[in-house]
């Protein structure tokens, strides 16, 4: 295997590990922090840009390997059509080796490109899922705060109603005390009038005696 196909194989292994990491169930907070770091890191952004360029070269290698498979197949068909019989084992082994290497390189590059598309789509889905979970958590927190506010408002309304009832009772008590004071003042004035009448009668009787 040549150097660039070895690098393609290493990249394929890295993609498999990354895909396994994406689909592995992790705690929500850890997953959110990790994906937030991936989506906001400058190093990750530069790495993604570099990988896009690498995938362009892998696409070129894939096209070349498909072309090589096609040419080997055409050579076999042409030799059969011309009546040329492959008698030596070396020639047969060479043709089979060329076909095997060409197909291996084609499948290697094809699976690398296909897994890159799957990996990108899985990453986008996981990020969307985390964003949806954050929205649900925010909505739940808003609903809880609204419920708390409504409970606070209801408790304040209850306190206001209690204060109004107490004020009403105090007004009733004040009205009662006012009536009692008026009754007492009326009794006081009545007793004063009676005392004045008695004193005036006493003065008249004393004058008569004189």
Secondary structure as GFF3:
##gff-version 3
##sequence-region A 1 210
A	DSSP	alpha_helix	3	23	.	.	.	ID=ss1
A	DSSP	alpha_helix	28	40	.	.	.	ID=ss2
A	DSSP	alpha_helix	42	82	.	.	.	ID=ss3
A	DSSP	alpha_helix	89	209	.	.	.	ID=ss4
###
